[in-house]
Amino acid sequence: MTSSKVFVHTIGCQMNVYDSERMLQQMYVLSVFATDVMDDADVIIINTCAIREKAVQKVYSFLGRLTAIKRKRPEVRVIVAGCVAQQMGSHLIQRFPFIDIVLGTHAVHRLPEYLKRLDRDGGPVIDTEMTADIPEFPADMPVLPQNTVSRHVTIMRGCDNFCTYCVVPYVRGREVSRRPEDIICEIKMLVGSGVKEVTLLGQNVNSYGIKEGLVSFPRLLRQVNDLIGLERIRFVTSHPKDLSEDLMNSFARLDKLCNHIHLPVQSGSNRILAKMNRKYNREIYMDKVEKLRAISPGIAVTTDIIAGFPGETDDDFEQTIDLMTTVGFDHIFAFAYSDRPETPASRFPEKVPDPVKGERLRRALETQEGITRQAYDRLIGQVFPVMVEGYSKNQIKSGGVKQLHYIELSGRTPENRIVNFHALAQGPVTDIDFSSGRIQNVKIERACENSLWGTAVDPGDLIIAPKGGEAYVA
């Protein structure tokens, strides 16, 4: 392997982001370093998603762009990984013959091995075999230097729920959990590199460890909560049917567990929920939300909504809108239904016309905008601890300012709300070394469309000096 730069393009969920980071770690060990410029890369990896048709089309579009690059530089290695790779296998090679390696969801840890095979024997190399074990990366892989205080850690893979619309069990396999000691070891390495917040990932974290007889998910959370140097813990995703009282009580018992839960409901209609094979009804769902809010007042609840599932009537959809307004979600992730290969729902009759799906999606998003706006307005005047992540998107890069001035920083509350706020700084913005990961109390002054604006409660604590300089004292 003689190349020196790798470009990774990730499509899809946080688990894909995690897998992409792990592949970059493997390449780093081979002295192949990440680049943000695709034209400079000797290896191009696209990590793919098959959860919706739109995501698959993004994959094909990106691969289409690579045709010209591969024609101009045939020595460039093109690797397709993830769910589309698992689903399509050799068919990807037939459609895009320039692909060198196809890595299914259970093969990403074998990337170095297959690159060596490609150099030795030629290609293409295809691995879409599913195994009963969870793919494990070497425990001693170096933590990549990244300007982030928050990282993802996968604790399990696959899914056993088989919701009728979902392709995950077919492309990621059945549920399998990592050993808790491996998870703790990885988090310790991240904390040692400066990470302050971890998000534990799984298709259904609630069922972590059950099949293998490992510790329960609430017990794992307690172990993570005990780690010195870690400030915050998050997790996704939590299936409503498996949300136990032990897990709900964790929000009150664990000081590092953030006051936010993503609890996908998908529909507010019991008839549609049954067709989806979700194994709960709206009454059970709303009861669990009520218990969560009693245990942890102020908890932010976010959810997923599917608009236009096969057979969904106007009345079914109105029940979804009613549930949204009754629960008062912080945010929703809403999508128009699309058939996925192999899933039972793809064979269901009574398909909802695309224009109707589009209109229902628009209404769901519009309804949620109003709910979020009202919820954010109620936060004005309250004080929240915000973990600083970096500059806000609105920060003007002022090059030559030497005197004390304001810069705009951004971070998140425990409820996962984005907050932008002012900090005092001395020196050019490009020279400032602010303390990412510090937690600053911020008073909310204004609600924006997708974020909040506030002012540091103790602004004198936030005066930031240039790199290598002494802090300015107000």
N, C-alpha and C positions, 0 to 999 in steps of 0.2 A: 504494500500500500504506500504509494509515493506522493499522494496528493496532500495538500496542506490546508485547504479551506473547505468548509462545509456550510451549505445554506439549507435551513430547515423551514418548511412552510407547514403550519399546523392548522387543520380545519376540525372544528368540533368541540367536544366537551373538555372539562378540566382534566379528565383522565388522559386524554390525548396530549394535553400540555405536559403532563407529568411524563408520559412515555417519550415525548420529544426531548425533554430535558435529560432523560436517562440515555437516549441515543447520543446526544451531544456529549455527555460524560464519557461514553465509550469511545467516541471519536477523539476526544481530548487525550485520552490515554494513548491513542495511536499517533499523537502529535498532529492531529487534524483539527484546526481551530475554526470556530464559528465566524461567519461573516454575514452582514446584513445586505450585501450586494450579490444578487444571484449570478450576475455575469462574471464575478470574480471566483466563483466556487468551482472546485474540482469534483465535489460530490453534492448532489441536490437530492434532498429527502422531502417527500410530501407525506405527511401523516394524516390519514383520511378518516372521514366520518360517513356513516351510511344510515343515520337515524331518520333522515328525511331526504326526499328526492332533491331538494334544493342543494343540500350539502354534497350529494353525489355529482350534481351538475357542476359545482364549483371545482371538484376534482378533475373532471373531464376538461373543463376550461383551462385549468392550470397546466395539465399535461399537454393540451394543444399548444400552449405558449412555449413549452419546452421543445417542441419539434424543431423550431428554427435554431435553438441553442445547440441541440444535439447534432443537427446537420452541419453547423459551423464548427463545433468542437466535439467530434465523436468520442473523444477520450473521456468526456465528462460522465461520471457515474450517476445514473438516475435510479432512485430507490423509492418504491411506493410501499408504505406501511399502513397498518391500521385496519379499520373495519371494511373499507372498500376492497383493500387487498385481500382480506380474508374471504369476502363474499365473491369476488370476481376471479381470483386466482389467475390461471393461465389465460383466461379470456381478456385480461388486461393486456397481456403481451400480444394477443392477436389484434387488438385495437390500436395499441401503441407499441410497435415492435422495438422501439429504441429503449424500452425499460430494461434495466440490468438486473434488478433484484425486486422480488415481490415478497414482502414480509407480512405474514398474517399476525393476528393479535397475540398469538402465543409464541411468536418468534423474534420479537424485537430485541431480546437479550442476546440473540445470536448474530447480530449485525457484524461484529468484527470477524467472526468465523466465515461469514458468507462473503465479505469483502476480500478476504484472503483467497477463498475458493475462486472468486471471480477473476482475480489476478492470475491465479495458477491455471485454472481450467477453462476460463471463459464463461459466458452466460448464455441465456439468462438463468438466474437462480430463483426458485420458487419454493416457499415453505408456508403452507396454510394448514399444517397439521395441528389439531387441537389435542392438548394433553390434559390429564386429570390434575396435574400439579400447576401451581402458580409460577409463572416465569420469574426467576430470581436473578437479579443483577449482582455482581460481586459486591460484597459488603464494604470493601475498602476503596471503592471508586471515589476519586476526589470530588469535593463539592465545587461546582463551577462558580467562578466569581461573577455574581450578578448584582446589579444595583436594585435589590428588592429586599424588603424585610419580611415578606410573606411568601411561603412556598407550599406546594401541594405534596401530599404523601399518600400513595395508594395503599389501602389496608386490605383490599379484597378485589377480586375480579369476577366477572360473569354475573348471571342472574338466573334464579329458579322460578320466577313468578309467571313468565309467559303471558304477559298482557297481550291481547289479541292483535294490537297494532304495532308491537315493538319487535324490532329486529335484533336487539341486543343478545338474547340467548343463542341466536343462530350465528352471530359473528364474534361474540366474546366468550361463549361457552357457559357452562354451569357455574354456580357459585363456588368459589374456593378462596379461603382466607390465608393471609400471610401470618407467620408466627409473630406473636406479640413482641418477642425479644428482638426480632429483625426490624420491626417498626420502630421500637424505642431506640435502637442503635442508629437508625437512619435519622431520626429526629434529633438525637444528641449531636450528630455530625453537623446537621443544619444549624442548630443553635450555636455550636462552636464556631461556625462561620459568620455569625452575626444575625441569623434569622430570628425574628421575635414572634412570628405568628405562623402556625401551620393549619392547613385545611386537610382533614382526613377524608379520603375519597373511596367511594364504593357505589355500585349501582343500588344497593340497599344496605347501608351500614348497620341498620337495626339487626340484621341476621348475621353479623360478623361472628365467626368462631363457633356457631352452633353445630354445623355439620362435623367439624373437626374435633369438637370437644375442647376448644380453647377457652380462654376467658371471654366473658360476655363483652358486648360493646361498651356498656356503662363502666365495666371494670377497666377496660382498656383506656377509656377517657380519664379515669382516676389515675392510672399510671402515668399518662401523658401530663396530666395536671401537676404531678409531683416533680416534673423536671425543672431543675434550676436554670434560670436564664430565659425560659420561654414565657412570653407574656400573654398570648392569646391562642385559643383553640377554636376552630370551626369544623363543621363536617357537612358533607352532602354525599348522597341523597338519602332521605329518610322515607320509607314507604309507610303510609298511614296505617295499614293493617298491622304492622309490626311495631308500632310506636308504643313501647312499654312505659309503665308508670316509673320504673327505675330510671329509664332514660330521661323522661320528663323531669323527674326530681333532680337530675344532674344539673339542670340549669340553675337551681337554687343552691346546690351543694358545692359546685366547683367554681372557684373564683376566676379561673382563666377561660372558662367556657363562654363564648360570646352569646349575647342575648338575641339570637337569630336562628330560625330554623326554616329550611326549604322543605315544604311538605306538599308534593305534587297531588292535586286533586283531579285534574284532567277534565272533569265534567261535574255539574251540579245535579244531573238527572240520575236517579237510581236505575232507571231502565238502561241508560247508556253505560253507566258504571258496570252493570252486570254484563253487558255485551263486550265491554273492554276486559272483563275478567279481573277487575281490580280487587275483589274480595272485601269490599267495605261499601257502605252506603253514605249518603250525605249526612245522615243523623250521627253516625259513628264519627265521621270526619269532624263535624262541627263540635261534637262533644269533646274530642281530643284537643281541638283548638281552645275551647273554653277552659279545659284543665290546664293547658300550658300557660294560659294567661293568668290563671289563679295562682299557679306555682311561681311564675316569673313575670310579674307585672311589667308591661312595656315591651315584652318580647315582640320582635318583628317576625311576621310570618309571610313568606313568599311562596309562590306556587307555579305550577304549569297548567296551561289550559289548551285543549285541542278543540278547534272549531271545525264543525262539519264532519264528524265521525259518521261512517255509514249508518243510515237509518235515523240520524238525529233530526228531529222535527223542530219547528219553531218553538213549540212548548218546551222541549228538552233544553234548547238553548236559553230560553228565558229563565229556566231554573238555574242554569249556570250563572247568568247575570245576577240573579237574586242571591245566590250563594256568595258571589264576589262582594256584593254590597253589604251583605249580612256579616261576613267575616271581616271585611275591611283589610285586605292584603296590603302589605307595604309595596310590593311590586308583583307583577306576573310576567311569565315568559309564555307567550301565546303563539300558537302556530296553526295554520290550516292543515287539516289531515291530508296525508298522502300515503298511497299504498306502498308497502314495503315487501320485497320478495320473501316468500315462504311464510309470511304471517297469515293467520286465519282471517283477519279483517280484510286482507286484500281480496279474499274470495266472497266477502259479504255482498249481498245485493243492496239495492236502495242507496246507491252512491249519491252523495250530495253534489249538485252542480258546482263547478268552480266559482261562478259569480256569487252564489249563495255563501259558499265557504269564505270567500273574500270579504263579503259584507259582514258576516258574523265575526270574523277576525277583527275587522275595523271597529265594530261596536264594542268588542271585549277590550281592545286597547284603549278606546276612547273612554269607556266606563272607568277603567283603571286609572287613567290620567286624572280624572276627577277625584277618585278616592285618594290617590297619592297626594294630590294638591291639598286636599282638606287635611289629611294626616300631617303633612309637612307644616302647614300653617299652625297647627296646634303645638308644634315643637318650638315655635319662636319664643324666646325668653328663657328656654331651658338650657342647662349646661351639660355637655357630654364629653367624656374622655375620647380624644381623637388620636389615633396612632398615625404619626406623620409618615407618609409614603414618598413624598417628593414635591416638586413644583406642581402647581395647578396648571391646567391647560391654558389658562388665560394669562399666565405670567409673561410679562414683556421682558425680553432679554436685554436689559440695559447695560451696555458695555463699559462705560467709563465712570460710573457713579462711585465716588469715594466717601461721601458723607453718609451719615446715618439715614437710612431710607427704608421703605416697606417693600417686602417681597410677598408674593402670594403662594402659600403652601397648600397641600391637599392631603387628606387622610380619610380614615373611616372610623365610624363609631362602632361599638360592639354590635349594634343592630345592622351593621353593614351599609350604613348610609354614608355617602360621600359628602365630606365637608371641606369647603375651601375657606381659608382664613389668612389674615395678614400676620407677618412676623417682621420684626425690625432686623435690619442687616446693615453691616458696614463693609463697603467694598463692592466691586463689580459682581453682578449675578453669576457670571461665568467662573468666578473665583471662590464662590461661597461653598462651604462644606457644612451643610446643615445636618442635624442629627436625625437621620431616618430611623424610625423605630421608637423614638421617644413618644410618650403619651402626654398630650397636652389638653387641659380642660379648655373647651371652647364654648362660648355662649352664642346660641343661634340667634341671628338677627334678621335673616331673610330666607324665604323658601324659593328655590328655583325649580325649573322643570324636572330635572333629574338629580339635583343635589341641593345642599344647604350652604348658606354663607354665614360666617360668624366671626367673632373676635376672641382672641386668646384672653382668658380670664386674668392671667398674670403676664401681661405682655413683656415685662422686664425680664422674665425668665427665658424669653425666646430670642433675645438679641444674639445674632449669629455673626461670628467673625470670619474673615477670609481664611483660607487654608493656611495654617501655620501661624496665624496671627493671634493676638490676645482678644478675648471677648470685650466688646464695648460695654462700659458700665453706665447705665442710665442714671 
